[in-house]
Amino acid sequence: MNFGKEGETYTLVDGQPRYKDAILNNPDGLPISQAFRKHIMGATSGPFVQDVRHTQQYTTKPEQKEAMTLWSNTTQEKRMPPVSISVEDSSRYSSIMTDVNTFKDEMVLKFIMGTEPLDHFDNYVEMLKGLGIEEAIQIQQAALERYNNR
């Protein structure tokens, strides 16, 4: 699942699997990610158990290791608790967020694909305001305050 076939894609070194050059320095010039996919199920998306020893060998650059450490040490400090929007505000909130989410999804793709220059980000924020995002935030803030007062 995680390492492929012993002797072909990995060997055991001191009882630990170590990828061979067929993966890490692929003779066909494949990047590691593509070499993995030829042999290893755990390298694809899906409900697989990923062996930490796979990740340790796959993340070889200092930036990758730093990112793994950073993203692994998260807290729930700023996580929004399960608040309830008041009955009076629920329709307005839903209406605002339907428009906001549709616009946001469109624009995120445009920004990523480069069809909308990042120089237009301030216009994007203003459009969100025009769609009522500040009112939606106030509705969420009121719900949070009710939650915290319980």
KASULDA-V715770 format. One record per pair of residues at least 24 apart in sequence whose C-alpha atoms are under 8 Angstrom apart, sorted by the first residue. I is the first residue (numbers start at 1). GAP is how many residues later the second one is. D is the distance in Angstrom with one decimal. If there is no record, write none. Layout:
I_GAP_D / I_GAP_D
This chain:
1_39_5.7 / 1_40_5.0 / 1_41_5.2 / 2_38_5.8 / 2_39_6.5 / 2_40_4.8 / 2_41_7.0 / 2_48_6.6 / 2_49_6.4 / 2_52_6.5 / 3_36_7.9 / 3_37_6.0 / 3_39_8.0 / 3_51_7.2 / 4_35_5.4 / 4_36_5.0 / 4_37_7.9 / 5_34_7.8 / 9_30_7.5 / 17_36_7.6 / 18_39_7.8 / 19_38_7.6 / 32_26_7.7 / 81_63_7.6 / 83_57_7.9 / 83_60_5.7 / 83_61_5.9 / 83_64_6.0 / 84_59_5.8 / 84_63_7.8 / 85_54_7.0 / 85_55_6.8 / 85_57_7.9 / 85_58_5.3 / 86_57_7.1 / 89_50_6.9 / 93_43_5.7 / 93_46_7.1 / 96_35_6.5 / 96_36_5.9 / 96_37_6.9 / 96_40_6.7 / 97_36_7.5 / 97_39_7.3 / 99_32_6.8 / 100_28_6.4 / 100_31_6.3 / 100_32_7.8 / 100_33_6.9 / 103_25_8.0
